[in-house]
Amino acid sequence: MTTTLNYLVDTGVFILYFRGDRRAVDFLRQTNAVIYYSRVTRKELLHPPIRARERQEVLAFLRRHRLVNPDPQITEGFSSLLEKYPYLRDHLADALIAATAWTKGLEVVTTNPRHFEPIAEIRVRRFPEEPGR
């Protein structure tokens, strides 16, 4: 039985992709996983200043993947994580991404694992992966 991997990709991985980083390009083009992204990631990628052409490229790329909008389950998870992990109050975007991953059963793929690794409720994949990890 084959299990489908479901990744919630954080903003940093997408930024590497748009900068042409070969590891990110290969990962996002060749993975067999279903790629999800949070509404907060979309906002961060489209945050001004961004040229009209770049905006169109980002939007076209994101259409190939699955957007997860906050819903009541995610907002409840967000509140629970803020209560359990007070440091997340200084990292609200990461808290929303963690809540999304937790409530939807997705593994976070991130260039910034230190904000996510303390959260027992989620699985975290460091990107790029370090040898021996």
C-alpha positions as CSV (number, residue, x, y, z in Angstrom):
1,M,0.0,0.0,0.0
2,T,1.4,3.4,-1.0
3,T,0.9,6.3,1.3
4,T,0.6,9.7,-0.3
5,L,2.8,12.3,1.4
6,N,1.1,15.6,2.2
7,Y,3.4,18.5,2.7
8,L,2.6,22.0,4.0
9,V,5.4,24.0,2.4
10,D,6.6,27.1,4.3
11,T,7.4,30.4,2.6
12,G,11.1,30.0,2.7
13,V,11.1,27.0,0.4
14,F,9.0,28.9,-2.1
15,I,11.3,31.9,-2.0
16,L,14.3,29.5,-2.7
17,Y,12.3,28.2,-5.7
18,F,11.6,31.6,-7.1
19,R,15.3,32.5,-6.7
20,G,16.2,29.5,-8.8
21,D,17.7,27.3,-6.0
22,R,18.2,24.0,-7.7
23,R,17.3,22.0,-4.5
24,A,14.0,23.8,-4.2
25,V,13.2,23.6,-7.9
26,D,13.9,19.9,-7.9
27,F,11.9,19.3,-4.7
28,L,8.8,21.2,-5.9
29,R,8.9,19.8,-9.4
30,Q,9.8,16.2,-8.7
31,T,8.2,15.3,-5.4
32,N,5.4,12.7,-5.4
33,A,3.9,14.5,-2.4
34,V,0.8,16.7,-2.6
35,I,2.0,20.2,-1.9
36,Y,-0.2,22.5,0.2
37,Y,0.5,26.0,1.3
38,S,-1.2,28.3,3.9
39,R,-3.0,31.5,3.3
40,V,-0.2,33.2,5.3
41,T,2.4,31.9,2.9
42,R,0.4,33.3,0.0
43,K,0.3,36.6,1.7
44,E,4.0,36.6,2.4
45,L,4.9,35.7,-1.2
46,L,2.7,38.5,-2.6
47,H,3.6,41.1,-0.1
48,P,4.7,44.4,-1.7
49,P,7.0,45.5,-3.1
50,I,6.4,43.0,-5.9
51,R,6.3,43.7,-9.6
52,A,3.2,42.9,-11.6
53,R,5.1,40.2,-13.6
54,E,6.5,38.6,-10.5
55,R,3.0,38.6,-9.0
56,Q,1.6,36.8,-12.0
57,E,4.4,34.2,-11.9
58,V,3.8,33.6,-8.2
59,L,0.0,33.2,-8.7
60,A,0.5,30.9,-11.7
61,F,2.8,28.7,-9.7
62,L,0.6,28.6,-6.6
63,R,-2.4,27.5,-8.7
64,R,-0.5,24.2,-9.3
65,H,-0.7,23.5,-5.5
66,R,-3.4,23.4,-2.8
67,L,-4.2,26.5,-0.8
68,V,-5.4,25.9,2.8
69,N,-7.5,28.7,4.1
70,P,-8.1,29.1,7.9
71,D,-11.2,27.4,9.0
72,P,-12.8,27.0,12.5
73,Q,-10.7,23.8,13.1
74,I,-7.4,25.7,12.3
75,T,-8.3,28.7,14.4
76,E,-9.1,26.5,17.4
77,G,-5.7,24.7,16.8
78,F,-4.0,28.1,16.5
79,S,-5.4,29.2,19.9
80,S,-4.4,25.9,21.5
81,L,-0.9,26.2,20.2
82,L,-0.5,29.8,21.4
83,E,-1.6,28.7,24.8
84,K,0.7,25.6,25.0
85,Y,3.8,27.3,23.3
86,P,4.0,30.9,24.5
87,Y,7.0,31.6,22.2
88,L,4.7,31.4,19.2
89,R,3.0,34.7,20.3
90,D,6.1,36.3,18.7
91,H,5.7,34.2,15.6
92,L,2.1,34.3,14.7
93,A,2.5,33.4,11.0
94,D,4.4,30.3,12.1
95,A,1.8,29.5,14.7
96,L,-0.9,29.6,12.0
97,I,1.2,27.4,9.7
98,A,1.7,24.9,12.6
99,A,-2.0,24.9,13.4
100,T,-2.8,24.2,9.8
101,A,-0.4,21.3,9.7
102,W,-1.6,19.9,12.9
103,T,-5.3,20.1,12.2
104,K,-5.0,18.9,8.6
105,G,-2.4,16.1,9.2
106,L,0.3,17.7,7.0
107,E,4.0,17.6,7.4
108,V,5.7,21.1,7.5
109,V,8.5,21.5,5.1
110,T,10.5,24.6,6.2
111,T,13.8,26.4,5.9
112,N,13.3,27.5,9.5
113,P,12.7,24.4,11.6
114,R,13.6,26.0,14.9
115,H,10.2,27.7,15.1
116,F,8.4,24.4,14.4
117,E,10.5,21.6,16.0
118,P,9.4,22.3,19.6
119,I,5.8,21.6,18.6
120,A,5.0,18.0,19.5
121,E,1.7,18.0,17.6
122,I,3.3,18.3,14.1
123,R,5.9,16.6,11.9
124,V,8.7,18.8,10.5
125,R,10.9,18.3,7.6
126,R,14.0,20.5,7.4
127,F,14.7,22.0,4.0
128,P,17.1,21.5,2.5
129,E,17.7,18.3,4.4
130,E,21.1,18.0,6.1
131,P,23.2,14.9,5.6
132,G,22.7,12.4,8.4
133,R,19.3,13.7,9.4
